[in-house]
């Protein structure tokens, strides 16, 4: 059996499982942010006599409405706080960071776990070696909270082998974006992905993180990075990263990927390091290097959103916070940043943002007539300086 099959067999109390089978498995961790937690709690509370069976397995992180701008949004957070206290679940309040980064930083996701969450990027925890999938709020309320279980269809495994040496200036984020365009959105429907090969093997943890993050865009169910002791996959896709140049995902979807040079010169009014794949310490270091001796363009608002409190602390210890502030960047609390424009980053018709976020659908950050471009931290920072999408100077 391969990695996903071994985890499902263990959690389902079975000696083995095969692709296509349905397995009812024990869930080790349920993760919710403030928006999904509110919806799940509302459904759960309508079930007569329902109790959270394993409150120690449930985690809620306030990362979308991290600074509620309206009374209604403040009421949602107050409801969540009371609900979390009543049921004894883990709660990380405003300013803790991005949900997925908080879980990993606090050691709440471990190899071999089954992790479920409403957020579509929950599969990113495959970087740790967990089987992590996105489930709907009703599934959480109906089976996970009261019984600690969920059902899964065992997926076929597809291995994506990456080899070669990246070109100068090409980052793991560029390669991850390129893969979505090269493979195609939704082309690996319900597959379990294994990102492997010499290139992945030599990456540090937070760079490996960027590959399971794109699982949902490919249509896959879950993903792993260099899984140990894996069996034979149903399919193998091989790519040479040496052919990849810096990339940008253009509106209206993540799969509309092209070399940065083809989008160069497009004016931007916003730039942001943040989201599930951004705001890492690596991104902040990159931005500081790009902005050294330069300033943010007068027409650009450059937001920097640490992925966790730990990242912000480390950025301060490394002396990165003040130089970026003095160069014209604006620091925000650890969170998801402008993701869905709940607290910040809403754009009017005709505005454009370039960011390290994971989504660029119309209306994702304000007006459906605004535009979101996705790129590496290096490209985002260089574009913030230039006032337009640009390649990083050699």
N, C-alpha and C positions, 0 to 999 in steps of 0.2 A: 504493500500500500504506500501511497505517497503521503505528503504532509497533511493535506486537508482530509484525506480519508482516515489517517491515523487519529487525528483530533476528533473527528466525528464519531469514530468507532468507540474511542474511550469515553466520550461524553454521553454516548447513547447506550453504554453498557453492552457493547457487542464486540465480538472477536474480529470482525472485518465488515467492511461496507464496500459497495461498488457504485460507480457513477449511475445516476438515474434512480437510485433507491431513496426512499423517504426515511429520515432518521429523526426521532424525537430525542433531543439532547438537552442535557443540563447546561444552563447558561452561567458562566462565571462572572460576567460583568455587564451591567446595563448602564449605558451612558446617555445622558440627555442634557441639552442646553436649555436656557430659560424659555425659549419659544416652544420647543418640542415637549419639555417637561410640563408646561402649563396645559398643553393639549392632552397629553397622556393622563395627567392627574384628573382632568375633567371627565374623561371617559371612565377611569378607574373608580372614581368616587360614586359613579352611578350604578356600580355593581353591588347589590345588597350583601352586606357583611364581609366585603373583600378586605383582606389584610396583605401587606407586603411580606411575603414569606421569608425572604433573605435580604433585609434592609442593608446589611453590610456589603452586599454586592452591587448596590445601586449608587450611582454618582450623578449629581447635577452640577453643571458649571454655568454661571451667568457670564456669557461672553458676547451675546448679540446686543442686548439692551443694557450695556455696561454703565450707562449714564442716562437713565430714562428721561427723555425730553418732554414727556406729557404725563399728566396725572394717570391716564389709563395704563400706560406702560409701567409706571411706578406701582400701580395696583397689581399688575401681573407678577412683578417681582415679590411683592409682599405676600401674595397668595402662594407663590412657590416656596418662600421661606417658611411659612406656617405649615405647608404640606410636608416639607422636608423634616421639620422638627417633629411633627406628629407621627411620622413613620420611621424616624431615626435613620434617614439615609445621609450619605456624605453630601455636603453642600460646599461649593467653592463660590463665594460671592463676587460681586463686581470687582474688576481689577486683578483677578487671579491669572487671567490669560485666556488663550484660545483653548477650547475644550479638549482637543486631541493632544496638544502639547502639555496641558495640565496633567492629564491622565498619565502620560509617560514620565514626566518630570517627577511626579509624586509616587512613582513605582506601583501604580494601580493596574497596569497591564503587564502581563508576564507571558513568556513563551508557553505555547500549548493551551492557553485559555480560549474559551469561546466568548467573544465580545459582540454585543449587539447595540445598535444605537439608531436613532432616527436620522441623524445627519448622514447625507449621502456619501461623505468622505470617511465614514467609519472604517472602511477597509484599510486605511493607512496604517492601522495598528498591526497589519501583517509584517511591517518592518521589524517589529519586536519578536515575531514568530507566533503571534496569536491568529486564530481564525476569527476575523472581524468582518461583520456584515451589517448592512443597513436594513432595518425592519421598520414597518409602519407603526405609528403611535398606538393603533388599536391592538396590534400584536403584543406590544409591551404591556398594555393595560389588561389584555385578556389572558395571556399565558405566562409572560415573563415575570411580572410583578407578583401575581398570586401563586404561581407554581414553580417559578425558577426554571422554566423550560421553554423551548421553542422548537419548531419543526424545520428541517432543512432537506432540500433535495441535493443529493451528493453531486457536485459538479464535475465535469470533465476538466482535466488540467492541461493548460497550455504553457509551455516554457518559452520565455523570450530571452534568448541568449545575446548578450552584447559584448562585442570584442573590439579591439583596435584602440588607437590613441587619439584623444580629442585634439582638434586644431587649437592653436592659441586663441584664447578669448571665448571658446565654447565651454559652457558650464553644464553641470548635470541638469539644471532646469531647462536649458535649451534642448538637450537630448530628450528629456521627458516630453516636452511639447512636440518635438519633431516626431516622436513615436505615435502620438495621437493622430497626427496628420498622415503619417506613413501607413499605419495599420487601418485607420478609419474609425470614426465614432460608431459605437454600437456593434462593431464587427466581431467581438469576442463575447457574445451574449451568454450570460450565466456561466462563464468559465471561471476556473480558479487559475490565476496567473502566477507563474514563478519567474521573477526577474533574476537572471543568473548570468554566468559568463565572466571572463577575466575583468571586464570593465566594472561590473557591479561589485565583484569581490574586493576590489581595491578601494572602494568608496568608504568614506566615514559614515557613521550612522545617519546624521541629519541630511546627507546627500542621498543616501539610499531611500530615505523617507519620501523623496519626490516621485518615486516610481509607483509604489502602491497607491499613492495619492491620485493617480490618473485612472485607477481601476474603473470607476464609475463611467468615465467618458468613453471607455472602450466597451462598455456594456457588461463588464465582468462582475461576478458575485463577490470575489475576494481576491487577495493578492499577497504574495510573500516576496521577500528580498533575500536571495541566497539561502533557501531553506536547507536545513541539514537532513541528511539521510533520506532524500526524496526518491520516489520510485520513478518509473518510466511515465512520461506524460503522453497524452493522446496526440499532441501536436507540438512541433518545435518551430519557432520563428527565429531566424538569425539575422543580426544587423551589425554593420561595421560603423561605429560611432565616429570614425575618422572622416566620414563624408559630411558630417553635420557642421554647419556654421551657425552663429547665433540666430535664434528664431523669435518670432512674435506671433501670437495667436490673435488674429484680427476678428472684429465683429462679423457675423453674429453668433458664432459658436467656437468652442475650444478647438475643434478640429480644423478651423480655417487658418492653418499655420503656413507661414512663409518666412524666408530669410529676412532679417531685420532690414537689410539693404533695400528690399522691395517696398517697405513701408516708410523708409527714411524720408524726413521732411514733413510728415504729418504733424500739424500743431497739436500740442496737448496743454490743457490747463491744470490737470491734476496728475500727480505721480504718488505712488504709495507702495511701501514695503509692509505687507500684512497678509492676512488670510491664512488658511490652513497650511499653505506651502511657503509662506513668507514670514518676515519678522523674526527669522532665526538669527542667532548671533553671527553666523556666516554671512547673512545678508547685510547686517549692519556694518560688519567689517568691510565688506565690499563697497558699500555706499560711502563710508568714510574715506576709503582709498580713492574712489572716483572724484569725490568733492574736495580732496586736499588741494588747497590753494585756489579753489573756485567757489562760486556761489550759485544758489538756486536761481534760475531765470526769473525775472520780475513778474512774468505772466503765469508762473506755475506755483501751485500750492503742493509742497512735498511733505506727505505724511509718513511718519515712521511709527509703526505699531509693533512693539515687542510681542513675541508669541507667548511669553510667560514672565512672571516677576523675576524668575531666576535669570532669564536672558537680559532683562533690563539691568539687574544688579551687576552682571558680568560686563555689560557694555559700559557701565559707570566705572568699574574697576579697571577696565582697559583704556579708559580715557577717550571713549568714542562719543559720549553724549554731548559734551560742550562743543567740540568742533562742528558737529552736525547742526547743532542749534545755531551756532554763530554763522554757519554757512547758509542759513535760511530755512532749514527743515523744521517741522513741527512735530513734537513728540506727543503720542497719545497713550492712554492707559493700555496695559497688556489686555488683549481682546482679539476679536475677529476684525477689528477696524471697520472699514466702510462696507463690509460684506452685507449685502441686501439693504444698505443705507438706513439701518435702524437708528443709529445715533449720529453718523457722520458720513461725509462723502456723497451725499445725494447730488446728482447732477441735473442741470436744466437741459432742455432740448438744444442740441448742437455742441454741448461740451464733450470733452474727451478726457479719459484717464488712461494711464499706463500703469500697471501694477503687477505684483507677484501673486495676485489672487488666483482662485481656481475656477472662476466662472466669468463669462463675459456676455451672457444672454441679454437681449434688449429688455430694458426695464429693471435689470438686476440692481442697478445703483441709481435709481431715480427715473428720469424720463426715458421712455422707450426710444426716444430720438437722440439720446446721448449714446456715446460709444465707449466701450471698454476694450483695451488692448492688454494682453498678458505677455509677460516676458521675464527674463532673469533679473536679479537684483542689479547686476551691472548695467544692463540696458535701461532699466527703470531710472537708476541714478544718473546715467549719462543723458537721458532724455529730459530729466528734471533740470539739468544744467543748460541744455541746448534750447529748451522750450518747444522741442519737436522730437519725434521719434528719431533716434540716431544710434549708430553703432559706437561702441566704446573705442575711444582713441587708443591706438597701439602704444 
